[in-house]
Amino acid sequence: MATTTTVSSTPVPPTPVDETRLIPKKLVRARPLFDPEILRRALKDSVLKLNPVTLMKNPVIFVVEVGAALVLLFLVRDIATGAGGIGFELQIDLWLWFTVLFATFAEAMAEARGKAQAESMRKTRTDTIANRLTADGRIEKVSSSKLRAGDTVVCSAGEVIPGDGEVVEGIATVDESVITGESAPVIRESGGDRSAVTGGTRVLSDQIKVKITSNPGETFLDRMIALVEGAERQKTPNEIALNIMIAGLTIIFLFAVATLVPFAIYSVASAGAGAAPTIAVYTALLVCLIPTTIGGLLSAIGIAGMDRVMQHNVLAMSGKAVEAAGDVNTLLLDKTGTITLGSRQAVEMLPASGVTEREIADAAQLSSLADETPEGRSIVVLAKEKYGLRGRDVAAHNAKFIPFSAYTKMSGVDIEGRQLRKGATDAIVNFVRQQGGRVPSEVTDLSDKISRTGGTPLAVADGSTLLGIIHLKDIVKVGMKERIAQLRAMGIRSVMVTGDNPLTAAAIASEAGVDDFLAQATPKDKLEYIRKEQAGGRMIAMTGDGTNDAPALAQADVGLAMNTGTTAAREAGNMVDLDSNPTKLIEVVAIGKQLLITRGALTTFSIMNDVSKYFAIIPAMFMATYPALNKLNIMYLRTPQSAVLAAVIFNALIIVALVPLALRGVRYRPQSAAQMLRRNLLVYGVGGLVAPFPCIWAIDRILGLLHLA
């Protein structure tokens, strides 16, 4: 039976916090590519995937399995009848089965990494005791598994938040390291864009009331576990199109090989020499000509792309979102907190005539000692670093601090008979005039100039004397201009979105190096801008964390919502950044492009491989019947049997060799589409055409040394 208590209106003293829960850790830790645990799981799953019902989803590899089964059937017949050539057929069949197994192993490896991630997430999910608030204001202690959407719970210091929800009352610091891996606590409060909380995180101070927004099994962590499971990954449109293409090629080659059967029988009969190829040789020809390499690696490439996104602590709601990121043309970046630090910083002191910089710095620092805002602290730091003014003990001077007020628009301190004030220029001008002072026009002109360049002017006064202006500026993050340049090199147009006026927006945009900006942007403006870009055939990505960003996040092709944002924003986006770092979208775009490049590169390599294998098998099949075809044996392979077997072995081993590349991805370099295409054709096109020749030749010689063919 649930127990009940009454909610107290008095503050709850902090309870001891388990220090071990504060150890920072990533929700999803990066594992070595060939982690022993993952290898064991992948080997087991690759055998289970040999089930024809499962393998039918991959038509290319399914054809290989059918071919291997057919060769096995004829092999059993030959053994039963005592026919010759069994050793050759047995080797062909074994390598055909290995080809199927290696192909399923590649997919199983990618899925095993996802399942390992999901298991690490499950370990973070615990059933806790929740303080559920009843209708009459009492608290009943219940299991978190009994909470339903709409319930309200009370969470005090040291307690685990029992489910996903929104803070409806109070403010508290919360440890979210179990989700984000960051040890620094975050503020969660009712209202605004910092009200969302995640089940499993821990309250470190104060007390909050949380309205639960999810039912058991539907929490954010539950959705993450389901989405990380590789087996649940949906194929993307490009991947479906590529599947159709390679399935079409498989059908074409299937008919081509089928037509060779009557041709071979007729040729042998008319020439009176040689023997018609066996079923094992026909099957080997088919397997070597169809795109088995990309067919075996295609699923692994897609799953590995989602895995790389997760390693950056970003949850992709689908593989489509990751792939869409690779096609992005326009990137919308919020100014505050993304391009800039998000708080204005003092950058210079501009004194009036007859006033020294040290005098205005001294007055500005004294009036800011009790100002805990980022702007106030930056004034104190600037006075200390640039003018050598140390913080002073003003308590001994009976100082009276004047806090900032929205009505007066200024703050300051009364100390030793001086009335030091800082604040909005118009407010300080009025204060000086009330004290009987004079306002130099040069100071107001200076204030207007700062405003026009996108800065914020703060005037400083000492009683009736206007000392000058403090220049506050929204600081662009270090390295942001270089990152924007990287986007431009990737062919992506960057657009800064801000609620600032056009003058301020233009100044920040110029400093950050973005291609365009959208000033005084409302939710409707953002939505209309995205729709306009999409109507022009462009793919749009944007970041956001507030409820006002939800419509635009839903409309964008790639919407990266911050985990610290509102539930509406997280539900609207198709990706969630657990670290709440808006610039993470740049990494996501790079990963998406890497996925597309990897798929394109391996497809090119696979098709060019098939061309080379043609020169190994076709001459070998008909050399005995048509000796002239020996001129096409440019690799000087020893016998028809060794040529066919060498090609089949190479066809199987190349899949294994490319598994690490499929999982890690082809390295992405910011460059134009033309440069990328040239590099792809040169490295993977020419490489795919050339690689089989020395490899098949070497395998042929090894088979000869081992007397296997």
Secondary structure, DSSP 4 states (H G I P E B T S, - for coil): --EEEEPPSSPPPPPP--GGGGS---SS----TT-HHHHHHHHHHHHHTT-HHHHTTSHHHHHHHHHHHHHHHHHHHHHHHT-S-HHHHHHHHHHHHHHHHHHHHHHHHHHHHHHHHHHHHHHH----EEEEEPTTSEEEEEEGGG--TT-EEEEETTPBP-S-EEEEEEEEEEE-HHHH---S-EEEESSTTS-EE-TT-EE-SSEEEEEE---TT-SHHHHHHHHH-GGGPPPPHHHHHHHHHHHHHHHHHHHHHHHHHHHHHHHHHHHT-S-PPPHHHHHHHHHHHS-HHHHHHHHHHHHHHHHHHHHTTEEES-HHHHHHHHT--EEEEETBTTTEEEEEEEEEEEEPTT--HHHHHHHHHHTTTT--SHHHHHHHHHHHHHH-PPP--GGGGT-EEE---TTT-EEEEEETTEEEEEE-HHHHHHHHHHTT----HHHHHHHHHHHHTT-EEEEEEETTEEEEEEEEEEEEPTTHHHHHHHHHHTT-EEEEE-SS-HHHHHHHHHHHT-SEEE-S--HHHHHHHHHHHHHTT--EEEEE-SGGGHHHHHHSSEEEEETTS-HHHHHH-SEEETT--TTHHHHHHHHHHHHHHHHHHHHHHHHHHHHHHHHHHHHHHHTTT-GGGGGG-TT--S-HHHHHHHHHHHHHHHHHHHHHHHHH-PPP----HHHHHHHHIIIIIHHHHHTHHHHHHHHHHHHHHTT--
